[in-house]
Amino acid sequence: MARITGTYFRVPDFSGLHAFYADLLGMSVVRKDDDSIVFSFDPSQNSLVFQKADVAPYYAGPHDFYWKIGLTLKNLDQAVSYLRGKGVLVSDPYQFRDIGYMTKLTDPKGFHLELLQQGFEGNEQMPELNLAARGHAIADQAILAHITLRVTDLVAARDYFENKLGMRLMSIQPVNDRGFCLYFYSWNNEALPDPDLKAVANREWLWRRPYSLIELQHWEDPAVQIVQTPMGQAGFDGFSFLGRSHGERKVSLGELTTLVP
């Protein structure tokens, strides 16, 4: 199975990143040198790759092409209690429609993270202790699960991810009264619990998948203007994946921004 292996960001420096991703979230430092630092819960899956560049700080906007990193966890309330005990500002978790039980926070560079429970509100699980357990309240239960991008041209986006990258659409989650719909992609060929891509029955199952997905937030109003973060500013810089029959390939930001009108 092809899989996402790296999510890339350009940053002006590495200050605060180790304390946040390694110490606070419990990720391992996979690699570090003068130009980059790489964090992962599981190096055989997806990693966060921060690369030093001559750029201004990052400032997120409501219609930026890149939106967030998503982590899924077995027990969100437990994670929130831990984070608050460390002095981290985290809003109260809430059940967002029939999509998931979630909260959000921000890393030291201004990048947003969504914490999403693998079960809906009330369907939490206790993290399992196993040989890989680190005794960490986040790392022992978390999956680096989502890279979320915003688009307005759904036809172009679907053509790119389905036909050019060969990814599979696994779930469609409408949020009609908010003006958007969510589309989730991976290369996995597992059978869905329900073959209907809009079925709510698939969602908790999807949040438990041990690999990263591309999440597209499609804004249905054509008047919405999706904005690409300027290259002179810190920001998302693409992702890499390991193909079925080829080696690792990086999907550059320039390639992805062909999806931004």
ZIJO-V145730 format. One record per residue. N is the residue number from 0. PHI is phi in degrees with one decimal (999 if undefined). PSI is psi in whole degrees, -180 to 180 (999 if undefined). Layout:
N/PHI/PSI, N/PHI/PSI
This chain:
0/999/130, 1/-67.6/152, 2/-153.4/152, 3/-72.5/134, 4/-115.2/-22, 5/-154.1/143, 6/-119.2/121, 7/-105.9/142, 8/-137.7/142, 9/-99.3/135, 10/-139.3/154, 11/-73.2/-26, 12/-162.9/177, 13/-102.9/9, 14/-58.7/133, 15/83.9/-16, 16/-70.5/-43, 17/-63.8/-44, 18/-61.7/-36, 19/-80.3/-56, 20/-80.6/-39, 21/-86.3/-54, 22/-74.3/-49, 23/-77.7/-50, 24/-90.6/-14, 25/81.9/17, 26/-74.2/152, 27/-86.4/147, 28/-85.1/109, 29/-76.4/-38, 30/-158.3/146, 31/-148.9/133, 32/-145.0/-168, 33/-65.0/-26, 34/-106.7/-14, 35/-154.6/157, 36/-140.0/136, 37/-124.7/129, 38/-120.3/147, 39/-158.6/146, 40/-74.3/-35, 41/-146.3/108, 42/-59.9/-17, 43/-81.1/-5, 44/-115.0/-135, 45/-89.1/149, 46/-127.5/156, 47/-99.8/122, 48/-114.5/112, 49/-103.2/123, 50/-116.4/131, 51/-72.8/135, 52/-148.1/161, 53/-83.4/81, 54/-135.6/158, 55/-78.7/165, 56/-59.8/160, 57/-86.4/137, 58/-132.2/115, 59/-78.9/142, 60/-121.2/160, 61/-67.5/-18, 62/-124.0/27, 63/-64.4/146, 64/-57.8/-48, 65/-88.0/135, 66/-110.4/-61, 67/-162.2/166, 68/-97.1/140, 69/-116.5/129, 70/-111.5/134, 71/-106.0/143, 72/-135.4/154, 73/-71.3/-38, 74/-137.7/97, 75/-69.0/-41, 76/-60.6/-40, 77/-62.5/-43, 78/-65.5/-42, 79/-64.5/-42, 80/-60.1/-42, 81/-62.3/-48, 82/-62.7/-42, 83/-64.8/-34, 84/-65.3/-22, 85/-93.6/5, 86/84.6/14, 87/-85.5/135, 88/-78.6/113, 89/-133.1/130, 90/-71.6/162, 91/-63.1/132, 92/-60.8/149, 93/-145.9/152, 94/-85.0/111, 95/-88.6/103, 96/50.5/-138, 97/-104.2/33, 98/-103.6/-53, 99/178.3/166, 100/-95.9/118, 101/-148.6/168, 102/-152.7/175, 103/-136.9/156, 104/-150.4/177, 105/-129.0/139, 106/-84.3/175, 107/-63.7/-17, 108/-98.2/2, 109/94.3/3, 110/-81.2/136, 111/-82.8/142, 112/-122.9/137, 113/-107.0/131, 114/-103.6/119, 115/-124.6/123, 116/-70.3/143, 117/-70.5/-18, 118/-120.7/158, 119/-62.8/172, 120/-53.7/128, 121/91.1/-8, 122/-109.6/35, 123/-70.4/159, 124/-125.5/155, 125/-84.4/134, 126/-55.8/137, 127/-85.4/135, 128/-84.7/128, 129/-145.3/-176, 130/-64.1/-24, 131/-89.9/-3, 132/-63.3/141, 133/-108.8/-1, 134/69.8/33, 135/-119.1/134, 136/-64.3/-25, 137/-101.4/-54, 138/-60.5/-31, 139/-77.9/-3, 140/-136.3/2, 141/-104.0/151, 142/-125.1/133, 143/-77.7/96, 144/-105.8/-29, 145/-136.6/142, 146/-116.4/117, 147/-107.0/125, 148/-123.0/147, 149/-102.7/139, 150/-141.0/158, 151/-116.3/-29, 152/-92.9/90, 153/-67.5/-35, 154/-61.3/-47, 155/-65.7/-41, 156/-64.9/-45, 157/-65.5/-40, 158/-61.0/-41, 159/-66.3/-53, 160/-74.0/-36, 161/-84.0/-45, 162/-93.6/-39, 163/-82.7/-41, 164/-97.2/-11, 165/71.3/25, 166/-82.6/162, 167/-108.9/130, 168/-74.3/121, 169/-108.0/-22, 170/-160.1/141, 171/-121.3/126, 172/-130.5/92, 173/-69.3/141, 174/-130.6/68, 175/-60.2/-39, 176/-72.8/-13, 177/-98.3/-4, 178/83.7/18, 179/-143.7/167, 180/-139.3/143, 181/-102.5/137, 182/-127.3/129, 183/-116.0/132, 184/-124.8/145, 185/-152.7/-178, 186/-100.9/4, 187/-73.0/144, 188/-109.1/20, 189/-60.6/146, 190/-72.6/134, 191/-72.7/149, 192/-55.4/-38, 193/-130.1/127, 194/-65.7/-15, 195/-73.4/117, 196/-63.6/-20, 197/-93.0/1, 198/-65.9/130, 199/-63.4/-29, 200/-60.8/-19, 201/-84.7/-15, 202/-75.0/-47, 203/-62.5/-38, 204/-59.5/-43, 205/-65.2/-39, 206/-69.3/-13, 207/-96.5/-1, 208/-65.9/135, 209/-86.4/44, 210/-156.0/165, 211/-85.7/146, 212/-119.2/153, 213/-87.0/126, 214/-109.2/123, 215/-104.1/127, 216/-99.3/104, 217/-89.9/116, 218/-85.1/122, 219/-82.6/-19, 220/-80.1/115, 221/-64.3/-14, 222/-76.2/-16, 223/-67.0/130, 224/-104.4/110, 225/-77.2/135, 226/-114.6/135, 227/-94.1/130, 228/-59.4/128, 229/-57.9/146, 230/-64.8/-21, 231/-82.5/6, 232/-121.1/149, 233/-57.5/150, 234/172.3/-179, 235/-63.5/140, 236/-131.2/23, 237/107.0/-176, 238/-144.1/161, 239/-117.2/156, 240/-145.6/154, 241/-102.6/117, 242/-80.7/172, 243/-67.6/-44, 244/-120.0/-1, 245/-123.3/174, 246/-78.5/-167, 247/-71.6/139, 248/-131.1/138, 249/-97.8/131, 250/-91.0/108, 251/-73.3/161, 252/-62.2/-38, 253/-60.1/-39, 254/-66.9/-42, 255/-68.7/-34, 256/-74.5/-2, 257/-65.1/-15, 258/-84.4/-9, 259/-95.9/117, 260/-57.9/999
